Each structure stands twice: as C-alpha cells, then as structure tokens.
Amino acid sequence: MSLPQPNLDDRRFQDLVDEAKRMVQQRCPEWSDHNVSDPGVTLIEAFAHMTDQLIYRLNRVPDKNHLAFLDLIGLTLYPPAAARTDVTFWLSAPQPETVLVREGTEVATHRTETEEAVVFSTAVDLAVVPVELAVLATQSAEPGAPAAERGPELAGGRGVPCFQPVPRPGDALLFGLSRPAPACVVALRLDFPVAGHGIDPEDPPLRWEAWTGEEWTRCEVDRDGSGGFNRPGDVLVQLPPGHTASVEARTRAGWLRCVVTDRVPGRRAYSATPELLAAEAFTVGGTAPALHAERLGEELLGVSEGVPGQVFRLDRAPVVEGGPPFVVETPGREGAWESWEVVPHFAESGERSRHVRLDRATGEVSFGPAVREPDGRLRQYGAVPAKGVPVRVRAYLAGGGRRGNVARRALSVLRSSIPYVARVENRRAASGGVDGEDVANARLRGALALRSRERAVTAEDYEYLARQAAPQVARVRCVDAGGGGVRVLLVPAAEDDGEGQLEFGQLFCPPALLAKVSGQLDERRMLGTRLVVEPPYYQGVTVVAELLAAPGLSRARVRRDALAALYRYLNPVTGGPDGRGWPFGRAVHSGEVYAVLQQVPGVDAVEGVLLFPADMETLRRLDQVERVPLDAGSLVFSYDHQIRVDGGR
C-alpha cells in the first residue's frame, strides 16, 4: 500500500486561471478581452502553469516539514487534555483521627486482557476529619425566625418534631457538627418511627445544604436510608469543599441542614412532620478532584553544553496542565538549585532571563536561542545554563486523552495502600478528555491563524481563539448578546454511557476554564465590546413514545435500542442530523422524532410520539407541545425519555 499523499492546496491550473481573470475584472475593468489569443491571458496562463507546478511539489511535503512550517508562524500541535472527575475514598470504619490522602494518590480502572488500566491522580490533599453531632436545632419558614436548639429534648428521649406540625417549604432541621468537614462524606444515623407521612420515600421533598462562609450550598446525598425521615436509617451527605464553621442557635459548629423544598407538580408533600428519636454523626469518607494522568517524580534531563537553543526531552509525554507547577532547575553558585520560569515564547526574554519553553505535546524543554540582528550583533533571548551543569525537572503529570473519559464507578482500584481506606470510586463519569491534535487539523488552524492575526473581530475569530485557548472543549459558539456584546458558549467534551445518555453535570465547564478563555479573548477583543464566556442554556426535552415491535422480536431489546437512538440523536455533543452535536438554536419537532424511532431496527410502527419541554433546574416536565423551540444560544438535552413497546414477544 502506498503512503497517503498530502493535499495542502487543491487548486489546479484552470482554477488559478479563473481566479486571476476574476481579479482582472475587479482590479482592471477596462481590460475586456479575456480570450486565449490575448497576450495578457497568455501571461496569466504561463504564471498559472508555474504556480501549478509549485503546488504539486508543495503537496508532496511530508507532515514533519509541514509542522516545521507551522512552527515558523508560532503554531504547535495541541497536547491531549486530561479528563477530570471527583474520586471518593471510603473508610473501612469511622476513625478517631484524621485520615490524610496525599496529593498525587493514584486510582485506576481494572486492567483487562486487551486494555491497560486508566490511571487518575488526585489534584489536592484530602483530609478525612472525624466529626460527631454537637447540637441539633430546628427553624421554621417564618421570616426572621431564629434557629432553636433541640438537643436537650433529644437527649431526654423525647421525640423532636423536625418541622412545623404541617411542614411548610423552608422549614429546616439543622445538624451542628463538632468541626467543619470540607469535602468529607458524613453519615447521619437517624432514628425515626416507621410511619408514612404522605411522601414518596424514593423522592422526598427535601434539600440538604451546608454553610460555606457566605451562603448555604446544596449538598449531594449519596444514600438516604431513612426514606425521607420515614424509618430508621443512615443518610450519607457529601459536604462541599468550602464547608466552614458558623453560629446558629447560639452555637458555633460546622452546620448542615435539611430543608423542605417548594411544592413541585408530581411530588407529594408532607402531611405531618416526622419526629426524630435519636441522632448521631460520623465521617465515612472524603472526595477529592482527580485527573487522568500519572505523577512522575524528579527527573534528570541531561547536562548543559553551555550553548544557546539547547533542547532536552522528558522521559514521558504529553505533559498535563492542572497538576504541580512545571519547574526546571539547575545548580546555583552556592550549591542550591535555582528554578527557571516556563514562558510561551522568548520574544520578551532578555540575556539574563531564566526562561525555558515547554512543548507539552512532545515533552521538549528548550532554552532561549541566539539571533543575529541586522547590524551584525548576536542577541541572546533568555539565559543559557553554564557548560557541564545538570538540568532537572521536579514532579510533573503525564497523560491525558479521550481514553480518560471513563464511566462512573469505573475507578475502583487504589494503586497504593492507604491506612483505613477500604475502597474508592468515582460517583460520576469523567469528562474533558480530548486526544492530541493531528496534523490535518493543524493545517486548517494555520490558515485561520494567518487570517485572524490574534484579533477577535468576527464570530469566527472568537470561536477560533476560544478553541486555541481551550482545545479540550468539544464545541464553541459565538452569538450576539445585544448592545455591542458577544456571548461565547463552551460545550465541554463529554463521553456518554455507551448508549448516548449523558449526565447533566458533565456539560458545565470548570470555573478555571471559563476564566482562562475569558482572559484570552479579553486581550484580543475590540475596544467597547462586552464579552461573556459561559455554558449555553440547555433545554430539556422528554419524549414519550409508543412503538410496535416486529413479530418475534424482544420488546425489551427494541425499547432499549429506541431509547439509545433518542439519547444519541438529542445529544448536545454528538447528536443532531450530522452527528456533530445538536445545532445551536434548532427546534425539536415531533415529526423528526418519528423518523428517528422508525429507523430503529425491530420497530414495525411508531404508534404515537409526545414531546415535553423540561426544566433542568427544577427537574420537572412541562406541558406537552408539538415543537420545542430553542434560542440561538441554546442546546437540547435528553431528559428521562419514556417508551412503551407493544407486539413482539
């Protein structure tokens, strides 16, 4: 098989001639004779023939040379981006002392016969601190009502009413912990009489919150064994990283509260207040952010030759952002190691600037070059290490790529033993992992870079520069914000569960990423232009359909395939007619859903389709419609599709 030939410029002889004639009509309209007998046309054809020969030779330039050409205009291949997720470390039993999980602790997926394990490293230190219940209080929904301590009643064996006799939205039951427990999983062991209070135990109208210094922040509930305060059981609450102490009911503690939520259609409310007989609190685990990379220790790059432009290569590449600072060191005069600053280029480096440049994709560390000026002088950009001194780097992270977008609970292997830690898991899927850039995409980016010149004027300029600042995002869209403003909408790369379904939390970019893109665009926008960088608005859509399966086919399989088809098609990242993500602002029509379901293998007929818009903030379905409209800056999100299948077997 022959090697593939590059096609850098697809213009041919006749294309060049036609383009030249069009330019003649624009620049020199008095030249009206364009026949082949005209001497001017003969010259055009002669130059087109020579240009065609140059393009032919250019199209045989290998990728390595093309990358060198791109480097002349300051473009290098984007390195892979690392997927991120939160990893929960579960204790074997509550401990009396703090359990410390160090930054860089590695967790991984199970290794199989065909695939290597996917390794993640924690990004921060995690302290799993022990807590106990110090005080209990209640607070009514009345405006300005203070929290009342109920600890003595609980200690006396009397039942404590959690809310008002008939609970109202805003009533709260407060738990004061002996100390703040940021990023920890706290278990509340609650004793309630087995009783029904008019609610659905699987969907209680309760919201858990913790105080984080300025506001009450919503907490995730890993498990509610009490069924919404209907029976004895444990409630596992994930406290936010900013959990801190505050004063409630005249007591300073690490406060956590459970609030009765507003009434939502379809969710049953309390008919009477539950009574708490006993309560205790203890820590069962903690959660730390992690990214798809392996932490590598100190590494010796080599020995300096004392000349400008030296290049050293790391043992492992690509180098992932978001870990410890990348630091290059050389020995100083007094024996201490001195660090060198990593800069994007050497244009502003002086002769004594201790600057280096890091290519994260290839792992190359380069020192400043020497350039001969027009007057003959040799100018040094950046200092040069002395001859014979060793060059080393501190710890760094290597990894990244799309392979790190693992499913939830896939990270279950703790690669190093930690005392009192029994198991580990990621409670949500990892997202944000993107493979490194290929040469074909770099060619397109080079043309855009020459056109935009690092200036944000058109919508395409904003989208290109946003992708350059954050190559890990899957989609970028620039829309008019009115009044001289623009909105740049970012959709992160997110992997589905294998059947097209995404978790809603995967579609929000980290604040650090939004700040990075906003900072890059702010430096390049036109004066007077207002800039907003944010995620798009996601319009939830629920499809309720009735299908008829072909004779002899399994109804369960047809239903599963139909659900997968809906989740894949109504997908903001990989859905839509072209499979590149649902188009921004494109409405959802019931007829389109009919067509998607009719193409599912095993579907004999589509008996009916109903469309319902859904509010993703309140997670409730609205009234049925024939068409779900979307604004220019909105995308669709599949929420809780329901399918009934008749026929088959």
Secondary structure, DSSP 8 states (H G I E B T S, - for coil): -------S----HHHHHHHHHHHHHHH-TT----STTSHHHHHHHHHHHHHHHHHHHHTT--HHHHHHHHHHTT------B--EEEEEEEESS--SS-EEE-TT-EEE----SSS---EEEESS-EEE----EEEEEEE-SSTT---EE-HHHHHTT--EESS-SS--TT-EEEEEESS--TTEEEEEEEE--S---SS-TTS-SEEEEEE-SSSEEE-EEEEETTTTTTSSEEEEEE--TT---EEETTEEEEEEEEEE----TT----SS--EE-EEEEEEEEEEEEEESEEEE--EEEEE--S-TT-EEE-SS--B-TTSS---EEEE-TTS-EEEEEE-S-STT--TT--EEEEETTTTEEEE--EEE-TTS-EEESS----TT-EEEE--EEEE-SGGG---TT---EESS--TTEEEEEESS--B--B----HHHHHHHHHHHHHHTT-B-SHHHHHHHHHHH-TTEEEEEEEE-SSSEEEEEEEE-----SSS---GGGGS--HHHHHHHHHHHHTTB-TT-EEEEE--EEEEEEEEEEEEE-TTS-HHHHHHHHHHHHHHHS-TTT-STTSS---TT--EEHHHHHHHHHTSTTEEEEEEEEEEEEETTTTEE---BSEE---TTEEEEE---EEEEEE--
